[in-house]
Amino acid sequence: MPKPIRLAIAGAGRIGVMHALHAQEIANETDNCVVTALVEPHEGRARATAEKMRARQKTELSVFSSVEEMAASGLCDATIIATPTDAHQSSASILVKAGQRVLLEKPLTGTLEEDRAFAAELDAK
């Protein structure tokens, strides 16, 4: 049986929490993934979300204040990015360079022109 994908959630706002809880539901029902990390720069939000997540899973959950810190940890294979749109491009670039799979919750960037430029950058990697 293949090893489960180690998943991080970047962003603990309303949509990030929804993705985190859904990922945990999948992890608890299957052996396909495990949520290993949460990235959230706002300390209070990170603490509250991590507490809610830890109550729903058996595995360890690490909390990071930045995508850079999480990427350097080597704890994750993939990340769901659910941060504000203006952070998507930089977060995705860092994670792709670290060899992670990335799912963006919202648009790549803030404009169609920036989306196209970023997509071309990703295609070149």
SEZA-760343 format. One record per residue (C-alpha): residue number from 1; x, y, z. Coordinates in nm, 2 decimals. Layout:
<kolzas>
+-----+--------+--------+--------+
! num !      u !      v !      w !
+-----+--------+--------+--------+
! NUM !      X !      Y !      Z !
...
+-----+--------+--------+--------+
</kolzas>
This chain:
<kolzas>
+-----+--------+--------+--------+
! num !      u !      v !      w !
+-----+--------+--------+--------+
!   1 !   0.00 !   0.00 !   0.00 !
!   2 !   0.14 !   0.34 !  -0.09 !
!   3 !   0.23 !   0.59 !   0.18 !
!   4 !  -0.04 !   0.85 !   0.25 !
!   5 !   0.02 !   1.20 !   0.12 !
!   6 !   0.13 !   1.43 !   0.39 !
!   7 !  -0.09 !   1.74 !   0.36 !
!   8 !  -0.06 !   2.10 !   0.49 !
!   9 !  -0.32 !   2.37 !   0.50 !
!  10 !  -0.20 !   2.72 !   0.45 !
!  11 !  -0.45 !   2.97 !   0.58 !
!  12 !  -0.69 !   2.93 !   0.87 !
!  13 !  -0.96 !   3.16 !   0.77 !
!  14 !  -1.31 !   3.04 !   0.71 !
!  15 !  -1.23 !   2.85 !   0.38 !
!  16 !  -0.90 !   2.72 !   0.51 !
!  17 !  -1.07 !   2.57 !   0.81 !
!  18 !  -1.33 !   2.41 !   0.59 !
!  19 !  -1.06 !   2.25 !   0.37 !
!  20 !  -0.87 !   2.14 !   0.68 !
!  21 !  -1.17 !   1.97 !   0.84 !
!  22 !  -1.26 !   1.81 !   0.50 !
!  23 !  -0.90 !   1.68 !   0.46 !
!  24 !  -0.91 !   1.54 !   0.81 !
!  25 !  -1.24 !   1.36 !   0.73 !
!  26 !  -1.08 !   1.20 !   0.42 !
!  27 !  -0.77 !   1.11 !   0.62 !
!  28 !  -0.98 !   0.95 !   0.89 !
!  29 !  -1.19 !   0.75 !   0.64 !
!  30 !  -0.91 !   0.64 !   0.42 !
!  31 !  -0.53 !   0.58 !   0.43 !
!  32 !  -0.47 !   0.82 !   0.14 !
!  33 !  -0.36 !   1.13 !   0.32 !
!  34 !  -0.27 !   1.27 !   0.66 !
!  35 !  -0.29 !   1.63 !   0.77 !
!  36 !   0.06 !   1.71 !   0.91 !
!  37 !   0.08 !   2.09 !   0.92 !
!  38 !  -0.11 !   2.41 !   0.95 !
!  39 !   0.03 !   2.74 !   0.83 !
!  40 !  -0.12 !   3.06 !   0.98 !
!  41 !   0.06 !   3.38 !   1.07 !
!  42 !  -0.20 !   3.51 !   1.31 !
!  43 !  -0.12 !   3.34 !   1.64 !
!  44 !  -0.47 !   3.34 !   1.79 !
!  45 !  -0.63 !   3.20 !   1.48 !
!  46 !  -0.35 !   2.94 !   1.45 !
!  47 !  -0.39 !   2.83 !   1.81 !
!  48 !  -0.77 !   2.80 !   1.78 !
!  49 !  -0.77 !   2.61 !   1.45 !
!  50 !  -0.49 !   2.38 !   1.56 !
!  51 !  -0.68 !   2.29 !   1.87 !
!  52 !  -0.99 !   2.21 !   1.67 !
!  53 !  -0.79 !   2.00 !   1.42 !
!  54 !  -0.59 !   1.81 !   1.69 !
!  55 !  -0.92 !   1.70 !   1.85 !
!  56 !  -1.02 !   1.54 !   1.52 !
!  57 !  -0.71 !   1.34 !   1.44 !
!  58 !  -0.47 !   1.08 !   1.59 !
!  59 !  -0.15 !   1.20 !   1.41 !
!  60 !   0.08 !   1.48 !   1.51 !
!  61 !   0.00 !   1.83 !   1.37 !
!  62 !   0.27 !   2.10 !   1.34 !
!  63 !   0.19 !   2.47 !   1.32 !
!  64 !   0.40 !   2.72 !   1.13 !
!  65 !   0.37 !   3.09 !   1.10 !
!  66 !   0.50 !   3.10 !   0.74 !
!  67 !   0.50 !   2.89 !   0.42 !
!  68 !   0.88 !   2.92 !   0.41 !
!  69 !   0.92 !   2.77 !   0.75 !
!  70 !   0.68 !   2.48 !   0.67 !
!  71 !   0.84 !   2.41 !   0.33 !
!  72 !   1.18 !   2.39 !   0.50 !
!  73 !   1.05 !   2.14 !   0.75 !
!  74 !   1.00 !   1.86 !   0.50 !
!  75 !   0.69 !   1.75 !   0.68 !
!  76 !   0.45 !   1.78 !   0.38 !
!  77 !   0.42 !   1.65 !   0.03 !
!  78 !   0.13 !   1.88 !  -0.07 !
!  79 !  -0.04 !   2.20 !   0.05 !
!  80 !  -0.38 !   2.35 !   0.01 !
!  81 !  -0.34 !   2.72 !  -0.02 !
!  82 !  -0.64 !   2.91 !   0.13 !
!  83 !  -0.47 !   3.24 !   0.20 !
!  84 !  -0.57 !   3.58 !   0.08 !
!  85 !  -0.52 !   3.60 !  -0.30 !
!  86 !  -0.23 !   3.85 !  -0.28 !
!  87 !  -0.02 !   3.57 !  -0.11 !
!  88 !  -0.10 !   3.29 !  -0.36 !
!  89 !   0.18 !   3.35 !  -0.61 !
!  90 !   0.46 !   3.38 !  -0.35 !
!  91 !   0.33 !   3.08 !  -0.15 !
!  92 !   0.28 !   2.86 !  -0.45 !
!  93 !   0.63 !   2.95 !  -0.59 !
!  94 !   0.80 !   2.86 !  -0.26 !
!  95 !   0.61 !   2.53 !  -0.24 !
!  96 !   0.67 !   2.43 !  -0.60 !
!  97 !   1.04 !   2.50 !  -0.56 !
!  98 !   1.03 !   2.28 !  -0.25 !
!  99 !   0.89 !   2.00 !  -0.46 !
! 100 !   0.54 !   2.01 !  -0.32 !
! 101 !   0.21 !   1.96 !  -0.50 !
! 102 !  -0.01 !   2.26 !  -0.46 !
! 103 !  -0.39 !   2.32 !  -0.47 !
! 104 !  -0.49 !   2.69 !  -0.48 !
! 105 !  -0.83 !   2.76 !  -0.32 !
! 106 !  -0.88 !   3.08 !  -0.53 !
! 107 !  -0.72 !   3.24 !  -0.84 !
! 108 !  -0.35 !   3.22 !  -0.89 !
! 109 !  -0.30 !   3.59 !  -0.86 !
! 110 !  -0.52 !   3.91 !  -0.86 !
! 111 !  -0.54 !   3.97 !  -1.24 !
! 112 !  -0.56 !   3.77 !  -1.56 !
! 113 !  -0.23 !   3.91 !  -1.68 !
! 114 !  -0.06 !   3.81 !  -1.36 !
! 115 !  -0.22 !   3.46 !  -1.38 !
! 116 !  -0.09 !   3.41 !  -1.73 !
! 117 !   0.26 !   3.52 !  -1.63 !
! 118 !   0.26 !   3.30 !  -1.33 !
! 119 !   0.12 !   3.00 !  -1.52 !
! 120 !   0.41 !   3.04 !  -1.77 !
! 121 !   0.66 !   3.06 !  -1.48 !
! 122 !   0.52 !   2.73 !  -1.34 !
! 123 !   0.52 !   2.57 !  -1.69 !
! 124 !   0.89 !   2.65 !  -1.72 !
! 125 !   0.98 !   2.46 !  -1.40 !
+-----+--------+--------+--------+
</kolzas>
